Amino acid sequence: MKKGLVSLFLIKLKFAASSALATIVDYFLYLLLESSVFSPVISNLISASVGMIINFAIQKRYIFTLKRKVATVFLISVLVSLGGIGLSTLFIYLLNKIAFFNEYQFVTKAIVIGIIFNYNFYFKRFAFEKRFLPELNKRND
């Protein structure tokens, strides 16, 4: 079980590190669009979509082992990402009803990114590897 937990920690760490680039692009693109062009909701839809494409490319290459056809993985991954974008947009919308979050968009977006991280990890893992959870009881004797 200890090896399973260590393995889960390491893959989440790699996932977090690889997602950092996509998240940075998403975050700063959101702030740029929100401050100069669009509403918070539209800005989030655009920035999260760009982040989604970057994330898929990185995860396919460096994080997960493909256990499905690439087209299938991409379709599932896009659906998962769209779910994450929908949830993050809903959270952005709801948080912006609170004056503090409406005024401090950098805090709002950071909170939403934190919430969506785990959603994305487990559902993307399913998309690529056909599993959600680690095999904690598997022994490597």
HUURUR-V203159 format. One record per residue. N is the residue number from 1. RES is the residue in three letters. PSI is psi as a letter, one per 20 degrees, with the letter a starting at -180 (none if undefined). OMEGA is omega in degrees with one decimal (none if undefined). NEAR is the number of other C-alpha atoms within 12 Angstrom. Layout:
n:N res:RES psi:PSI omega:OMEGA near:NEAR
n:N res:RES psi:PSI omega:OMEGA near:NEAR
This chain:
n:1 res:MET psi:h omega:-179.6 near:14
n:2 res:LYS psi:g omega:178.1 near:15
n:3 res:LYS psi:h omega:178.7 near:17
n:4 res:GLY psi:g omega:178.4 near:18
n:5 res:LEU psi:h omega:177.2 near:17
n:6 res:VAL psi:g omega:178.0 near:15
n:7 res:SER psi:g omega:178.2 near:18
n:8 res:LEU psi:g omega:178.8 near:22
n:9 res:PHE psi:g omega:-177.8 near:18
n:10 res:LEU psi:g omega:180.0 near:16
n:11 res:ILE psi:h omega:175.8 near:25
n:12 res:LYS psi:h omega:177.4 near:27
n:13 res:LEU psi:g omega:176.7 near:18
n:14 res:LYS psi:g omega:177.8 near:20
n:15 res:PHE psi:g omega:179.5 near:31
n:16 res:ALA psi:g omega:-179.5 near:27
n:17 res:ALA psi:g omega:-179.4 near:20
n:18 res:SER psi:h omega:179.4 near:27
n:19 res:SER psi:i omega:-177.9 near:36
n:20 res:ALA psi:g omega:-180.0 near:24
n:21 res:LEU psi:g omega:179.6 near:23
n:22 res:ALA psi:h omega:179.7 near:30
n:23 res:THR psi:g omega:178.2 near:33
n:24 res:ILE psi:g omega:177.6 near:26
n:25 res:VAL psi:g omega:179.1 near:25
n:26 res:ASP psi:g omega:-174.9 near:35
n:27 res:TYR psi:g omega:-176.2 near:35
n:28 res:PHE psi:h omega:175.2 near:26
n:29 res:LEU psi:g omega:176.3 near:29
n:30 res:TYR psi:g omega:-178.7 near:37
n:31 res:LEU psi:g omega:179.1 near:30
n:32 res:LEU psi:g omega:-178.6 near:22
n:33 res:LEU psi:g omega:-177.5 near:24
n:34 res:GLU psi:h omega:-176.6 near:28
n:35 res:SER psi:i omega:-173.3 near:20
n:36 res:SER psi:i omega:-170.8 near:12
n:37 res:VAL psi:g omega:-167.4 near:16
n:38 res:PHE psi:r omega:173.2 near:18
n:39 res:SER psi:r omega:178.0 near:22
n:40 res:PRO psi:g omega:-177.5 near:38
n:41 res:VAL psi:g omega:179.4 near:31
n:42 res:ILE psi:g omega:178.6 near:26
n:43 res:SER psi:g omega:179.2 near:31
n:44 res:ASN psi:g omega:179.2 near:43
n:45 res:LEU psi:g omega:-179.2 near:32
n:46 res:ILE psi:g omega:-175.3 near:30
n:47 res:SER psi:h omega:179.6 near:33
n:48 res:ALA psi:h omega:177.8 near:41
n:49 res:SER psi:g omega:177.0 near:32
n:50 res:VAL psi:g omega:177.5 near:28
n:51 res:GLY psi:h omega:179.8 near:34
n:52 res:MET psi:g omega:-178.8 near:35
n:53 res:ILE psi:g omega:177.5 near:26
n:54 res:ILE psi:g omega:-178.4 near:26
n:55 res:ASN psi:g omega:-179.7 near:37
n:56 res:PHE psi:g omega:-178.5 near:37
n:57 res:ALA psi:g omega:-179.6 near:23
n:58 res:ILE psi:g omega:-177.4 near:23
n:59 res:GLN psi:h omega:178.4 near:37
n:60 res:LYS psi:h omega:-175.3 near:29
n:61 res:ARG psi:h omega:-167.2 near:17
n:62 res:TYR psi:i omega:-169.8 near:19
n:63 res:ILE psi:f omega:-172.2 near:26
n:64 res:PHE psi:q omega:175.3 near:32
n:65 res:THR psi:p omega:-179.8 near:21
n:66 res:LEU psi:p omega:175.1 near:24
n:67 res:LYS psi:j omega:176.7 near:17
n:68 res:ARG psi:r omega:173.8 near:21
n:69 res:LYS psi:q omega:-178.7 near:17
n:70 res:VAL psi:g omega:-179.5 near:22
n:71 res:ALA psi:g omega:178.6 near:16
n:72 res:THR psi:g omega:179.1 near:18
n:73 res:VAL psi:g omega:-179.5 near:29
n:74 res:PHE psi:g omega:-180.0 near:26
n:75 res:LEU psi:g omega:179.1 near:19
n:76 res:ILE psi:g omega:-180.0 near:25
n:77 res:SER psi:g omega:178.0 near:39
n:78 res:VAL psi:g omega:178.7 near:31
n:79 res:LEU psi:g omega:176.8 near:22
n:80 res:VAL psi:g omega:179.8 near:31
n:81 res:SER psi:g omega:177.6 near:35
n:82 res:LEU psi:h omega:174.3 near:30
n:83 res:GLY psi:g omega:177.7 near:23
n:84 res:GLY psi:g omega:177.8 near:34
n:85 res:ILE psi:g omega:177.8 near:36
n:86 res:GLY psi:g omega:178.3 near:25
n:87 res:LEU psi:g omega:-179.0 near:25
n:88 res:SER psi:h omega:178.0 near:37
n:89 res:THR psi:g omega:176.4 near:33
n:90 res:LEU psi:g omega:179.7 near:25
n:91 res:PHE psi:g omega:176.6 near:28
n:92 res:ILE psi:g omega:-179.8 near:38
n:93 res:TYR psi:g omega:-177.7 near:27
n:94 res:LEU psi:g omega:-179.7 near:20
n:95 res:LEU psi:h omega:-179.9 near:25
n:96 res:ASN psi:i omega:173.5 near:25
n:97 res:LYS psi:i omega:177.4 near:17
n:98 res:ILE psi:p omega:-172.8 near:15
n:99 res:ALA psi:g omega:-178.5 near:13
n:100 res:PHE psi:g omega:-177.7 near:14
n:101 res:PHE psi:h omega:176.5 near:22
n:102 res:ASN psi:h omega:-179.2 near:23
n:103 res:GLU psi:h omega:-175.4 near:17
n:104 res:TYR psi:m omega:-176.9 near:21
n:105 res:GLN psi:h omega:179.3 near:32
n:106 res:PHE psi:h omega:176.5 near:26
n:107 res:VAL psi:g omega:180.0 near:19
n:108 res:THR psi:g omega:-177.9 near:33
n:109 res:LYS psi:h omega:179.5 near:39
n:110 res:ALA psi:g omega:178.2 near:25
n:111 res:ILE psi:g omega:-178.5 near:19
n:112 res:VAL psi:g omega:177.1 near:33
n:113 res:ILE psi:g omega:178.9 near:34
n:114 res:GLY psi:g omega:-179.7 near:22
n:115 res:ILE psi:g omega:-174.0 near:21
n:116 res:ILE psi:i omega:-178.0 near:32
n:117 res:PHE psi:g omega:-176.9 near:31
n:118 res:ASN psi:h omega:175.1 near:22
n:119 res:TYR psi:g omega:-178.5 near:26
n:120 res:ASN psi:g omega:-177.5 near:36
n:121 res:PHE psi:g omega:-174.0 near:37
n:122 res:TYR psi:h omega:179.8 near:27
n:123 res:PHE psi:h omega:175.1 near:28
n:124 res:LYS psi:h omega:176.7 near:41
n:125 res:ARG psi:g omega:176.4 near:33
n:126 res:PHE psi:g omega:-178.9 near:27
n:127 res:ALA psi:g omega:-176.2 near:33
n:128 res:PHE psi:g omega:-167.8 near:34
n:129 res:GLU psi:j omega:179.4 near:27
n:130 res:LYS psi:k omega:177.1 near:22
n:131 res:ARG psi:q omega:178.0 near:19
n:132 res:PHE psi:g omega:-171.0 near:19
n:133 res:LEU psi:q omega:175.8 near:23
n:134 res:PRO psi:r omega:177.1 near:24
n:135 res:GLU psi:n omega:-173.1 near:17
n:136 res:LEU psi:h omega:-176.9 near:17
n:137 res:ASN psi:i omega:-178.5 near:13
n:138 res:LYS psi:p omega:179.8 near:14
n:139 res:ARG psi:p omega:177.8 near:10
n:140 res:ASN psi:m omega:-178.8 near:10
n:141 res:ASP psi:none omega:none near:5
